[in-house]
């Protein structure tokens, strides 16, 4: 018995040591809060606040990344879905999967690009409460050929197409002449009226557009159903306008944000000076690819829109373009934008090749806004990101897709998992029914987990498959506890933990030290000391016992098995326990 125990312990120590050396790399940075996802490329953000959570939607660059077999440049041609993330603390983000726009709009007419579906870029979202319930509207551009709209009764859907074709296209009155019918930006004003800004790219020659005044920025009033335009659009004189339209209501005023173009500033100096004189401003003209903003008291009056300057400088981070959304959440404004820090990090590490460019990531930095004057100060963009505004509660059920960072994990949808079939969720409908696929050495990090002064004495993991899991308080630190998980079905297993260790505010890591193929984690939760009575195991307390091999297969006769197995027991309180054993003795 002693030899067997000693040998097994030695093997285990060696495995842990080896796996510590092969832990999945950290490409985001443990001290960085940008980008919001360490493993999903996404861009062109928009956002809304709902029931205490911030929901962020973006173009699904990761879909193109996968279609291109992770080896070539992003052409945006395969982006046919929209990603969805949410948070209530601004640091730990939950990935909700994607909105499959191609599937939702499949009944639209063929004959793209006039009225049919091709791609879904640059979403913009809003919502309202009605007597019939809450309504959510999501607008996206079909390349440069038009604007589509989806509708839902929750921020996660299910989303449907209220129209049988693009809401705005080249045959919509007022949409042409224009170089691009794209990049929608929606807002509902204080009177309940919806407005949608669109347009961009090259100056409109038919209207006498120039580099300074391209005449390609337009604002439509929407009908009360929010799915149809109400009359002709207003053309705004937006200096150096290029793309990335968004609208906000701040202090009762209409605030329009957009990205500036690459026009030669010297050639347009006279126009710029005349504009400054006309509007009584003394601002510098924006550099190329900066986020600018304009303010109006009356969106229907083209002359009421006045340029107010740059609020979002080009973020750098390897990106060639700029697209952002200004969002108020829990009383604080945030600048939500994209860069390419994750793509850069992966390239620097040799994960992807040098030709694999233009894959963007959504980032967030704090914005300063004076609501009484609708003035937005210039934002500082960096990888440090924003400060976490609340601690995470470990005593509430937490989805495994909620994380500040991660390494070596993928996402799978529970409803789509089939034996020996590789499924990628970046094409499924947005759903809470998601799970994380972990492999050996992969890890999940959640930040500022508050166990309180009493502490936690149990940890429940909802998962499927077989793995050795370590809970740590730093990525490369020693394990606080080690768990042996084995189940052929998605199941909750509860493990006792040392309450003296799980106290206060911690930076938590869930690490798969070993993992068989197809190990999936759905959710986790801690139990506070004293919350459910006494938890210690007593002799004769076991009411159920099961055994599994290290591949996760249930063993009908474990005594005939030679080698290490995982033993699962259930006590009289219904609590499940797990440990590794060797046939004939403890591990």
C-alpha positions in Angstrom: 0.0 0.0 0.0 2.7 2.5 0.9 4.6 1.8 -2.3 1.5 2.2 -4.4 0.7 5.5 -2.6 4.2 6.8 -3.0 4.4 5.8 -6.7 1.1 7.4 -7.5 1.9 10.6 -5.6 5.2 10.8 -7.5 3.4 10.4 -10.8 0.9 13.0 -9.8 3.6 15.5 -8.8 5.4 14.9 -12.1 2.2 15.5 -14.1 1.5 18.7 -12.2 5.0 19.9 -12.7 5.0 19.1 -16.4 1.6 20.7 -16.9 2.8 23.8 -15.1 5.3 24.2 -17.9 2.8 23.7 -20.6 0.0 25.9 -19.3 -1.7 27.8 -22.2 -0.1 31.2 -22.8 -1.5 34.5 -21.7 -2.0 36.7 -24.8 -4.0 39.4 -23.1 -2.1 40.1 -20.0 -3.3 39.4 -16.5 -3.2 43.1 -15.5 -4.9 44.2 -18.8 -8.7 44.6 -19.1 -8.5 45.2 -22.9 -9.5 43.6 -25.1 -12.8 42.3 -23.6 -12.2 38.9 -25.1 -8.9 37.0 -25.1 -10.0 34.5 -27.7 -12.7 36.0 -30.0 -12.0 38.5 -32.7 -14.8 41.1 -32.9 -15.2 44.7 -34.1 -17.4 47.7 -34.8 -19.0 47.8 -31.3 -22.4 49.0 -30.2 -24.0 48.7 -26.8 -27.1 49.1 -24.6 -27.8 49.0 -20.9 -30.5 46.6 -19.7 -31.5 45.4 -16.2 -28.1 46.2 -14.7 -26.0 44.7 -17.5 -24.1 46.2 -20.4 -24.6 44.3 -23.6 -22.1 44.8 -26.4 -22.6 43.7 -30.0 -20.0 43.6 -32.8 -19.0 42.4 -36.2 -17.9 38.7 -36.0 -14.3 38.9 -37.3 -13.7 35.5 -35.8 -16.1 33.9 -38.3 -13.9 35.2 -41.1 -10.8 34.0 -39.2 -12.2 30.5 -39.0 -13.4 30.4 -42.6 -9.9 31.6 -43.7 -8.4 28.7 -41.7 -6.6 31.2 -39.5 -4.1 31.9 -42.2 -5.0 34.9 -44.3 -6.1 38.5 -44.2 -9.6 39.6 -43.1 -11.6 40.6 -46.2 -14.9 40.9 -44.2 -16.7 38.9 -46.9 -17.5 36.0 -44.6 -18.8 38.0 -41.6 -22.4 36.7 -41.5 -23.1 36.8 -37.8 -22.9 39.3 -34.9 -21.2 38.5 -31.6 -22.8 39.3 -28.2 -21.0 40.0 -24.9 -22.3 41.3 -21.6 -21.0 42.4 -18.2 -22.1 44.0 -14.9 -18.6 44.9 -13.7 -16.8 46.1 -16.9 -14.0 43.5 -16.5 -15.5 40.0 -16.4 -17.4 39.5 -19.7 -19.9 36.8 -20.6 -19.8 35.6 -24.2 -23.4 34.8 -25.3 -22.5 33.4 -28.7 -23.5 34.9 -32.0 -26.6 36.1 -33.8 -26.8 34.1 -37.1 -27.9 36.9 -39.5 -27.5 34.7 -42.5 -30.0 32.2 -41.1 -32.4 34.8 -39.9 -32.4 36.6 -43.2 -32.4 33.5 -45.4 -35.9 34.3 -46.8 -34.9 37.7 -48.1 -34.9 37.9 -51.9 -31.9 36.7 -53.9 -30.5 39.4 -56.2 -28.2 40.7 -53.6 -27.0 43.5 -53.3 -30.2 45.3 -54.1 -32.6 44.0 -51.4 -31.1 40.6 -50.3 -28.6 39.5 -47.7 -24.9 39.2 -48.1 -23.0 40.0 -44.9 -23.6 41.7 -41.5 -21.2 44.4 -40.4 -21.2 47.2 -37.9 -24.4 46.6 -35.8 -26.2 49.4 -33.9 -28.7 48.5 -31.2 -31.4 50.2 -29.1 -34.4 49.2 -27.0 -37.7 50.6 -25.5 -40.4 49.6 -23.2 -44.0 49.4 -24.5 -47.3 48.3 -23.0 -46.7 45.0 -24.7 -43.3 44.5 -23.3 -39.7 45.4 -24.0 -38.6 45.7 -27.7 -35.0 45.5 -29.0 -33.9 46.6 -32.4 -30.6 45.7 -34.0 -29.5 47.3 -37.3 -26.6 46.2 -39.4 -25.1 47.0 -42.8 -25.1 44.6 -45.7 -21.6 45.5 -47.0 -22.1 49.0 -48.5 -25.4 48.2 -50.1 -28.0 48.7 -47.4 -29.3 48.4 -43.9 -31.1 45.5 -42.3 -33.0 45.4 -39.1 -33.7 42.6 -36.6 -36.2 42.6 -33.7 -36.4 40.7 -30.3 -38.0 40.8 -26.9 -34.7 40.4 -25.0 -31.1 41.6 -25.6 -30.2 37.9 -26.4 -33.1 37.2 -28.7 -34.3 35.1 -30.3 -33.9 37.7 -33.1 -36.2 37.8 -36.1 -36.4 39.8 -39.3 -39.6 42.0 -39.2 -39.1 42.9 -42.8 -38.8 40.7 -45.9 -35.8 42.6 -47.3 -33.3 45.2 -46.4 -34.9 48.1 -44.6 -32.8 50.7 -46.5 -31.3 49.9 -50.0 -30.4 51.7 -53.2 -34.1 52.0 -54.2 -35.2 53.6 -50.9 -36.1 57.3 -51.4 -33.1 59.5 -50.4 -30.6 56.6 -50.1 -29.0 57.6 -53.4 -26.8 59.2 -54.6 -24.4 57.9 -52.0 -21.1 56.1 -52.2 -22.1 53.7 -49.3 -25.4 52.9 -47.6 -23.8 51.4 -44.5 -22.7 51.8 -40.8 -26.0 52.5 -39.2 -26.3 54.4 -35.9 -29.6 54.4 -34.1 -31.1 56.2 -31.1 -34.5 56.8 -29.6 -34.9 60.4 -28.4 -36.6 61.7 -25.2 -39.9 61.9 -27.2 -39.8 58.2 -28.2 -38.8 59.0 -31.8 -36.3 56.8 -33.5 -33.4 58.2 -35.7 -30.9 56.3 -37.8 -27.6 57.8 -39.2 -26.1 56.1 -42.2 -23.5 56.6 -45.0 -19.9 57.2 -45.7 -16.8 56.5 -47.8 -16.1 58.6 -50.9 -17.5 62.1 -51.5 -20.8 62.1 -53.4 -19.8 63.7 -56.7 -23.4 64.2 -57.8 -23.9 66.5 -54.9 -20.6 68.3 -55.2 -19.0 66.5 -52.3 -15.4 67.2 -51.3 -12.9 65.8 -49.0 -13.9 68.3 -46.4 -17.7 68.0 -46.9 -18.3 64.6 -48.6 -22.1 65.0 -48.4 -22.4 61.3 -47.5 -23.7 61.6 -43.9 -27.4 61.2 -43.6 -30.0 60.8 -40.8 -33.4 59.2 -41.3 -36.3 59.6 -39.0 -37.9 56.2 -38.3 -41.6 55.3 -38.2 -43.1 54.3 -34.8 -42.5 50.6 -35.6 -38.7 51.3 -35.8 -38.5 49.1 -38.9 -39.3 51.6 -41.6 -38.0 55.0 -42.6 -40.3 58.0 -42.3 -39.7 60.2 -45.3 -36.4 61.5 -46.8 -33.2 61.7 -44.9 -31.4 64.8 -43.8 -27.9 65.3 -45.2 -25.4 66.6 -42.6 -22.4 68.7 -43.3 -20.0 66.5 -41.2 -16.4 67.7 -41.7 -14.2 65.0 -43.1 -16.8 62.3 -42.6 -15.9 58.7 -43.6 -17.8 56.0 -41.7 -18.7 54.5 -38.2 -21.9 56.5 -37.6 -23.5 56.3 -34.1 -26.1 58.5 -32.4 -26.7 59.4 -28.7 -29.0 61.6 -26.7 -27.0 63.6 -24.1 -28.6 66.3 -22.0 -31.5 66.4 -24.3 -29.2 67.1 -27.3 -28.5 64.8 -30.3 -24.9 63.7 -30.5 -23.6 62.2 -33.7 -20.2 60.4 -33.8 -18.3 59.3 -36.8 -14.8 58.4 -38.1 -12.8 61.0 -40.1 -11.5 60.4 -43.6 -8.0 60.6 -45.2 -8.6 63.7 -47.3 -5.6 66.0 -47.8 -6.1 68.6 -45.1 -4.0 71.3 -46.9 -6.2 71.1 -50.0 -9.3 71.6 -47.8 -7.9 74.4 -45.6 -10.1 77.1 -47.1 -13.3 75.1 -46.6 -12.4 74.3 -43.0 -11.7 78.0 -42.2 -15.0 79.1 -43.7 -16.8 76.4 -41.7 -15.2 77.6 -38.5 -16.2 81.2 -39.2 -19.7 80.3 -40.0 -20.2 78.3 -36.8 -18.1 80.4 -34.5 -15.7 77.6 -33.5 -12.0 77.6 -33.1 -11.2 73.9 -33.2 -8.4 72.2 -35.0 -9.4 70.0 -38.0 -9.3 66.3 -37.2 -6.5 64.0 -38.3 -7.4 61.0 -40.4 -9.2 58.1 -38.7 -10.3 59.9 -35.6 -13.7 59.6 -33.9 -15.3 63.0 -34.2 -18.7 64.3 -32.8 -21.3 66.8 -33.7 -24.2 68.2 -31.6 -27.7 69.4 -32.6 -30.9 70.5 -30.9 -33.0 69.6 -34.0 -31.9 66.6 -36.1 -34.2 67.7 -39.0 -32.4 71.0 -39.5 -29.1 70.3 -41.4 -27.7 73.7 -40.3 -28.2 72.9 -36.6 -25.5 70.2 -36.5 -22.2 71.7 -35.3 -18.8 70.0 -35.2 -17.4 69.8 -31.7 -14.1 68.0 -32.2 -12.3 64.7 -31.7 -13.3 62.6 -28.7 -11.7 59.2 -29.8 -8.2 59.4 -31.3 -7.0 56.6 -33.5 -6.3 53.8 -31.0 -3.2 52.4 -32.7 -3.0 48.7 -31.5 -2.3 47.7 -35.1 -5.7 48.6 -36.6 -6.0 50.5 -39.9 -9.6 51.8 -39.2 -11.6 53.2 -36.3 -15.1 52.5 -35.1 -16.6 53.2 -31.7 -19.7 53.7 -29.6 -20.2 56.1 -26.7 -22.2 54.4 -24.0 -23.4 55.4 -20.5 -23.6 52.5 -18.0 -24.3 52.7 -14.3 -23.8 56.5 -14.4 -20.4 56.5 -16.1 -19.7 57.0 -19.8 -17.4 54.6 -21.7 -15.7 54.7 -25.1 -16.1 51.3 -26.7 -13.9 50.8 -29.8 -11.8 48.3 -31.6 -8.1 47.7 -32.2 -5.9 44.7 -33.0 -3.9 43.9 -29.8 -4.9 40.3 -29.8 -4.0 39.8 -33.4 -0.6 41.5 -32.7 0.0 39.3 -29.7 -0.8 36.1 -31.5 1.5 37.1 -34.4 4.3 38.0 -32.1 4.0 34.6 -30.5 4.0 32.8 -33.9 0.4 31.5 -33.3 -0.7 33.0 -36.7 1.4 34.2 -39.7 2.3 37.7 -40.7 -0.3 37.7 -43.5 -3.1 37.1 -41.0 -4.1 40.7 -40.5 -7.1 43.0 -39.9 -8.6 40.8 -37.2 -9.9 43.2 -34.6 -10.9 43.1 -30.9 -13.3 45.2 -28.9 -11.8 47.4 -26.1 -13.2 49.8 -23.5 -11.9 52.9 -21.9 -13.5 55.5 -19.7 -15.0 58.6 -21.3 -15.6 62.0 -19.6 -18.9 63.7 -20.7 -20.4 67.0 -19.5 -24.1 66.3 -20.0 -25.2 69.9 -19.4 -23.2 71.0 -22.5 -23.1 67.6 -24.4 -19.3 68.0 -24.4 -17.1 64.9 -24.7 -13.5 65.1 -23.6 -10.8 63.3 -25.6 -10.5 59.7 -24.5 -7.2 57.9 -23.7 -7.1 54.4 -25.2 -4.8 51.7 -23.7 -4.6 48.0 -22.9 -5.1 48.7 -19.1 -8.7 49.5 -19.8 -11.2 50.4 -17.2 -11.5 49.8 -13.4 -13.8 47.0 -12.3 -16.9 48.7 -10.8 -18.1 45.8 -8.6 -16.8 42.5 -7.2 -17.9 39.2 -8.6 -20.2 37.2 -6.4 -19.1 33.5 -6.2 -22.2 32.5 -4.4 -24.3 33.1 -7.5 -24.2 30.7 -10.4 -21.6 31.9 -12.8 -21.5 30.8 -16.4 -18.1 29.4 -17.5 -18.2 31.8 -20.5 -17.9 34.7 -17.9 -14.2 35.6 -17.7 -11.7 38.5 -17.7 -9.2 36.4 -19.6 -8.4 32.9 -20.7 -6.0 30.6 -22.4 -6.5 27.6 -24.6 -10.3 27.5 -24.4 -13.0 27.4 -27.1 -16.8 27.7 -27.0 -19.4 25.1 -27.7 -23.1 25.1 -27.7 -24.6 22.4 -25.5 -27.5 21.8 -28.0 -25.2 21.2 -30.9 -22.6 18.8 -29.4 -22.5 15.5 -31.2 -20.1 12.6 -30.6 -16.9 12.9 -32.8 -18.2 16.1 -34.4 -16.3 19.4 -34.2 -18.7 22.2 -33.6 -17.9 25.9 -33.6 -20.5 28.2 -32.1 -19.4 31.3 -33.9 -22.3 30.9 -36.3 -25.1 29.8 -33.9 -27.9 32.0 -32.5 -27.0 34.0 -29.4 -27.9 31.9 -26.4 -27.3 31.5 -22.7 -27.0 27.7 -23.4 -23.3 27.9 -24.0 -20.3 26.0 -22.5 -16.5 26.2 -22.6 -14.4 23.5 -24.1 -11.2 23.0 -22.2 -8.1 21.0 -23.0 -5.0 20.1 -21.1 -3.3 23.3 -19.9 -6.2 25.6 -20.6 -7.5 28.1 -18.0 -10.2 30.7 -17.2 -9.6 33.8 -15.1 -12.3 35.8 -13.3 -11.2 38.9 -11.4 -12.1 40.4 -7.9 -14.1 37.4 -6.7 -15.4 38.4 -3.2 -15.7 35.4 -0.8 -16.4 37.7 2.1 -15.1 37.2 5.7 -16.9 33.9 6.3 -15.5 32.1 3.3 -16.6 29.2 1.1 -16.4 25.5 2.0 -17.8 24.0 -1.2 -17.4 24.4 -4.9 -19.8 23.1 -7.5 -18.7 22.6 -11.1 -21.2 21.8 -13.8 -19.2 20.0 -16.5 -19.0 16.9 -18.7 -16.0 14.6 -19.3 -12.9 13.9 -17.3 -10.2 16.4 -16.0 -8.0 17.3 -13.1 -9.0 20.9 -12.2 -6.9 23.2 -10.1 -8.3 26.4 -8.5 -5.5 29.0 -8.1 -5.3 32.7 -7.1 -2.6 33.4 -9.7 -2.0 31.8 -13.1 1.4 30.4 -12.2 0.8 30.0 -8.5 0.3 26.9 -6.4 -3.1 25.2 -6.4 -5.4 26.2 -3.6 -7.4 23.0 -4.2 -7.3 20.2 -6.7 -10.4 18.5 -8.1 -10.9 15.2 -10.0 -13.9 15.5 -12.2 -15.5 12.7 -14.2 -19.0 12.4 -15.7 -20.4 11.1 -19.0 -23.2 13.6 -18.8 -23.4 17.3 -18.1 -23.6 17.2 -14.4 -23.1 19.2 -11.2 -20.4 17.8 -8.9 -19.8 19.4 -5.5 -16.3 19.4 -3.8 -15.4 20.4 -0.3 -12.7 23.2 -0.2 -10.8 24.7 2.7 -12.8 27.7 3.9 -9.8 29.3 5.4 -8.3 29.7 1.9 -11.4 31.0 0.2 -11.9 34.3 2.0 -11.7 37.9 1.0 -11.3 39.2 -2.6 -9.4 36.9 -4.9 -8.2 36.7 -8.5 -9.5 33.3 -9.4 -8.1 30.8 -12.0 -9.8 27.6 -13.0 -7.1 25.5 -14.7 -7.4 22.1 -16.5 -4.2 20.5 -15.4 -5.2 17.4 -17.3 -8.2 16.9 -19.5 -9.5 14.1 -21.7 -10.9 15.0 -25.1 -14.3 16.7 -25.1 -14.2 18.1 -21.6 -16.8 20.9 -21.3 -17.5 23.3 -18.5 -20.9 25.0 -18.3 -21.0 26.8 -14.9 -19.7 27.0 -11.4 -20.7 28.2 -8.0 -19.3 28.4 -4.4 -21.3 27.7 -1.2 -20.7 30.0 1.8 -19.8 28.3 5.1 -22.9 27.4 7.0 -25.2 27.9 4.1 -26.3 24.2 3.8 -25.4 22.5 7.1 -22.5 20.2 7.9 -20.5 18.9 4.9 -17.9 16.5 6.3 -18.1 12.9 5.2 -18.7 10.3 7.9 -18.1 6.5 7.7 -21.2 4.9 6.2 -22.4 8.2 4.8 -22.0 7.2 1.1 -25.2 6.3 -0.6 -23.9 6.1 -4.2 -20.6 5.3 -5.7 -19.5 5.4 -9.3 -16.1 4.9 -11.0 -14.6 6.2 -14.3 -11.5 5.7 -16.3 -9.4 8.7 -17.2 -11.2 9.0 -20.6 -14.5 9.6 -18.8 -16.0 6.1 -19.4 -18.1 4.7 -16.6 -16.7 1.4 -15.2 -19.2 -1.2 -14.3 -16.6 -3.3 -12.5 -13.8 -1.1 -11.2 -12.2 -3.9 -9.3 -11.2 -5.6 -12.5 -9.6 -2.4 -13.8 -5.8 -2.0 -13.6 -4.6 1.5 -13.1 -5.8 4.9 -11.9 -9.5 5.6 -11.9 -11.7 8.5 -10.7 -14.2 7.6 -8.0 -17.4 9.7 -7.5 -19.4 9.3 -4.3 -22.7 10.9 -3.2 -23.3 11.4 0.6 -26.6 11.3 2.4 -26.9 15.1 2.0 -26.8 14.7 -1.8 -23.3 16.2 -2.0 -21.0 14.6 -4.6 -17.3 14.0 -3.9 -14.5 13.0 -6.3 -11.0 11.6 -5.9 -8.4 9.6 -7.8 -7.8 6.1 -6.7 -5.7 3.1 -7.9 -7.4 -0.3 -8.1 -6.9 -1.8 -4.6 -5.8 1.3 -2.8 -6.1 5.1 -2.4 -4.3 7.3 -4.9 
